[in-house]
Amino acid sequence: MNITGTIDRPLTHDPKKQAPMKPSTSEPAGSATPDFTTTGANASRQNRTREMHLMPEALARAHMHERLHEAEQERQAMRLLVARRMQRRAERASMRARRALAMAVMQ
């Protein structure tokens, strides 16, 4: 069964593979705008299509970059918190040692 495509459901979506339009008999000859080459338009359309296909990938890459940056900042904040906690612990141990030394000297 050989079914030709319609405007709503073309046989193919590739404009190069579609049949060329035939002039209708109801329009007077020469009333339409003259044909022109659309190689630049096709190239830009293909490029735009490629860019649009790659857009989710670029968005995901940017999202992951932002998440990695946030995780690195969180790790850095956690390291600072741990360092401050260890510093306070060391200061308390130093004070205990001084106190013990002072007590030993006094007796």
C-alpha positions as CSV (number, residue, x, y, z in Angstrom):
1,M,0.0,0.0,0.0
2,N,1.6,3.2,-1.2
3,I,0.3,6.2,0.9
4,T,1.5,9.7,0.2
5,G,2.1,12.1,3.0
6,T,-0.2,15.0,3.8
7,I,0.7,18.4,5.2
8,D,-0.3,17.4,8.7
9,R,1.4,14.0,8.5
10,P,4.3,14.2,6.1
11,L,5.9,11.0,4.8
12,T,9.2,12.4,6.2
13,H,10.1,15.4,8.3
14,D,13.3,16.0,6.4
15,P,12.6,18.9,4.0
16,K,15.2,17.7,1.5
17,K,13.4,14.3,1.1
18,Q,10.0,15.8,0.6
19,A,8.5,16.2,-2.8
20,P,8.8,19.8,-4.2
21,M,5.6,21.8,-4.3
22,K,3.8,22.0,-7.6
23,P,2.3,25.3,-8.7
24,S,-1.5,25.2,-8.4
25,T,-3.7,26.0,-11.4
26,S,-5.9,28.4,-9.5
27,E,-3.1,30.9,-8.9
28,P,-1.9,33.0,-11.8
29,A,1.7,32.3,-12.9
30,G,4.3,34.5,-11.3
31,S,2.2,35.6,-8.3
32,A,4.3,33.7,-5.8
33,T,7.6,35.0,-4.5
34,P,10.6,33.7,-6.5
35,D,12.5,30.7,-5.3
36,F,15.7,31.2,-3.4
37,T,18.3,28.9,-1.9
38,T,17.9,28.1,1.8
39,T,21.2,26.5,2.5
40,G,22.1,29.0,5.2
41,A,18.6,28.6,6.7
42,N,18.9,24.8,6.7
43,A,22.4,25.0,8.3
44,S,21.2,27.4,11.0
45,R,18.1,25.2,11.6
46,Q,20.2,22.1,11.9
47,N,22.6,24.0,14.3
48,R,19.7,25.3,16.3
49,T,18.3,21.7,16.5
50,R,21.6,20.4,17.6
51,E,21.9,23.1,20.2
52,M,18.4,22.4,21.5
53,H,19.2,18.7,21.7
54,L,22.3,19.5,23.8
55,M,20.5,22.0,26.0
56,P,19.4,19.5,28.7
57,E,22.9,18.1,28.8
58,A,24.4,21.6,29.3
59,L,21.7,22.3,31.9
60,A,22.5,19.1,33.7
61,R,26.3,19.9,33.5
62,A,25.7,23.4,35.0
63,H,23.5,21.9,37.7
64,M,26.1,19.3,38.6
65,H,28.9,21.9,38.6
66,E,26.8,24.1,41.0
67,R,26.1,21.1,43.3
68,L,29.8,20.1,43.4
69,H,30.6,23.7,44.3
70,E,28.0,23.7,47.1
71,A,29.4,20.4,48.4
72,E,32.9,21.7,48.4
73,Q,31.9,24.8,50.3
74,E,30.0,22.6,52.8
75,R,33.1,20.3,53.2
76,Q,35.3,23.4,53.8
77,A,32.8,24.8,56.4
78,M,32.8,21.4,58.1
79,R,36.6,21.3,58.2
80,L,36.7,24.8,59.7
81,L,34.2,23.7,62.3
82,V,36.2,20.6,63.2
83,A,39.4,22.7,63.4
84,R,37.9,25.2,65.8
85,R,36.5,22.4,67.9
86,M,40.0,20.8,68.1
87,Q,41.6,24.1,68.9
88,R,39.2,24.7,71.8
89,R,39.9,21.1,73.0
90,A,43.7,21.7,72.8
91,E,43.4,25.0,74.7
92,R,41.4,23.3,77.5
93,A,44.1,20.5,77.7
94,S,46.8,23.2,77.8
95,M,45.0,25.0,80.6
96,R,44.7,21.7,82.6
97,A,48.4,21.0,82.1
98,R,49.3,24.5,83.4
99,R,47.0,24.1,86.4
100,A,48.5,20.7,87.2
101,L,52.0,22.1,86.9
102,A,51.2,25.1,89.1
103,M,49.7,22.7,91.7
104,A,52.8,20.6,91.6
105,V,55.1,23.6,92.0
106,M,53.0,25.0,94.9
107,Q,53.3,21.8,96.9
